[in-house]
Amino acid sequence: MPDTVKRIAILFSGRGSNMAAILTQLHHKELEVAVALTNNPEAEGIAIAKEAGIPCEIIDSNAYAQREVFDAAVVERLERYDPDLTVLAGFMRILTPVFTERIQAINLHPSLLPRHKGLRAIEKSYKDDFDEGGVTIHRVSSELDGGEIILQKPIPKKGVSFEDYTERVKWAEKEALVEAIRKNLTER
Ligand code: GRF
């Protein structure tokens, strides 16, 4: 482990397979995952965080009528752990400036941005006229999927079934996320 251990926070909403990849490849090897946080009390990823023995914060977004109030609760909770970087790994929320102006974060998106921002990006990428789809890691800004691009991984589509293409996207996401975290933390 490096002398000064960098600390990251991971935000997720669902299965947590990307979080699991970060825990396996980086946690207690190159950095420390200080906390995992979800907006979904039913998220399968909660079990992954608990099994890894890291704190898992649950802030139910359905309990908040206003986005800004939810974001303020997330920011307050994250700041208790003082992460060097926050990683959105399948965190299905549009964030407001309450979050984006206070938290340094990166996000994973399954298309070659700026193509196909928002939902169903894998399907839209597969169906468009480009030879390649792919994944993008970008900085989080208050524009949905609009922050500065950190890295991209193109994935050829020719002769590939939608199922295989989707599998390749899932692989590439994990590779790209680990690479982007390393890149981001070494640049600081
Ligand atoms: C990822 O495939 C990402 O593209 C999308 O949500 C999925 C999260 O997967 N935004 P998991 O929860 O990390 O398994």
Residues whose N, C-alpha, C, O or C-beta is under 5 A from the ligand:
A	BS01	GRF	G14 R15 G16 S17 N18 M19 A89 G90 L108 P110
